[in-house]
Amino acid sequence: MELEVKTMVGLMMDKYASQILLGTSSHPKGIREISREYNIPVTVCYRRIKKLVEMGLLMEEKKGKRIKYRSKIEDFNAVMDFERNKLVISMVADGERYDVETNIL
C-alpha cells in the first residue's frame, strides 16, 4: 500500500472517513449500521467506503449475503514539528508501518 502525505492527511481530516475508520476498528459493521451510528448519509457512506477499500485502509468481510467492513488501521499518529518545519505522520495498517513527513509551509 503506497500512501502519499496529502492523501493520508486528507483522509484523517475528512469527518466521515475518520468516523468510518474509527467506527470499524474494533469490529466489522455494515454500511447501514455505520450510516445510522454516525449520522452519515448512506450515499456518502458508500462513496467513502469505496475509496477506503480501494486505498487498502478498509477491508470487506462477507457475512452470508451481507458485506461488513473493518478498518485495517491499528495506530495513527500525526505530529507537527515546528523546529524542523515538518508534519510527521506514522501509521500502522494491516501489520505494516508507514512513516511519512512533509514540510509544513
MIKENU-7590 format. One record per residue (C-alpha): residue in three letters; chain; x, y, z. Coordinates in steps of 0.25 Angstrom, whole numbers. Example, Ala and Ser with C-alpha at 12.3 -4.5 7.8 and 13.67 -1.06 7.14 Angstrom:
2
 resn chain  east north    up
  ALA     A    49   -18    31
  SER     A    55    -4    29
This chain:
105
 resn chain  east north    up
  MET     A     0     0     0
  GLU     A     6    13    -4
  LEU     A     0    25     2
  GLU     A     4    40     0
  VAL     A     5    50    11
  LYS     A    -6    59     5
  THR     A   -15    46     3
  MET     A   -13    42    18
  VAL     A   -15    56    24
  GLY     A   -28    58    15
  LEU     A   -34    45    20
  MET     A   -31    47    34
  MET     A   -37    61    33
  ASP     A   -49    56    26
  LYS     A   -60    55    37
  TYR     A   -67    43    30
  ALA     A   -55    35    26
  SER     A   -49    37    40
  GLN     A   -62    33    46
  ILE     A   -63    20    38
  LEU     A   -49    16    41
  LEU     A   -51    18    56
  GLY     A   -64    12    56
  THR     A   -60    -1    49
  SER     A   -47    -2    57
  SER     A   -52   -12    68
  HIS     A   -62   -20    59
  PRO     A   -67   -20    45
  LYS     A   -80   -12    42
  GLY     A   -89   -11    30
  ILE     A   -92     1    22
  ARG     A  -106     4    28
  GLU     A  -100     2    42
  ILE     A   -89    12    40
  SER     A   -99    21    34
  ARG     A  -108    21    46
  GLU     A   -98    21    57
  TYR     A   -90    33    51
  ASN     A  -102    40    44
  ILE     A   -95    39    31
  PRO     A  -104    39    19
  VAL     A  -104    25    12
  THR     A   -99    30    -1
  VAL     A   -87    38     5
  CYS     A   -84    25    13
  TYR     A   -84    17     0
  ARG     A   -74    27    -6
  ARG     A   -65    28     6
  ILE     A   -65    13     8
  LYS     A   -62    10    -7
  LYS     A   -50    20    -6
  LEU     A   -45    14     7
  VAL     A   -45     0     1
  GLU     A   -38     4   -12
  MET     A   -27    10    -3
  GLY     A   -26    -2     5
  LEU     A   -30     4    18
  LEU     A   -43    -3    20
  MET     A   -46   -18    17
  GLU     A   -58   -25    13
  GLU     A   -63   -37    21
  LYS     A   -75   -45    15
  LYS     A   -85   -50    25
  GLY     A   -95   -58    18
  LYS     A  -101   -49     7
  ARG     A   -96   -36    15
  ILE     A   -83   -29    14
  LYS     A   -77   -23    26
  TYR     A   -65   -14    27
  ARG     A   -53   -14    37
  SER     A   -42    -3    38
  LYS     A   -28    -8    35
  ILE     A   -22     4    43
  GLU     A   -17    -1    56
  ASP     A   -10    12    60
  PHE     A    -9    26    55
  ASN     A     0    38    59
  ALA     A     2    52    54
  VAL     A    12    62    59
  MET     A    15    76    55
  ASP     A    30    78    58
  PHE     A    31    93    57
  GLU     A    46    93    60
  ARG     A    49    85    47
  ASN     A    36    91    40
  LYS     A    31    77    37
  LEU     A    18    69    38
  VAL     A    22    55    42
  ILE     A    11    44    41
  SER     A    12    30    46
  MET     A     2    19    43
  VAL     A     1     4    45
  ALA     A    -9    -3    36
  ASP     A   -10   -17    33
  GLY     A     3   -20    41
  GLU     A    11   -11    33
  ARG     A    17     2    38
  TYR     A    17    15    29
  ASP     A    25    27    33
  VAL     A    24    40    24
  GLU     A    28    54    26
  THR     A    26    67    19
  ASN     A    29    82    20
  ILE     A    18    90    28
  LEU     A    20   102    19
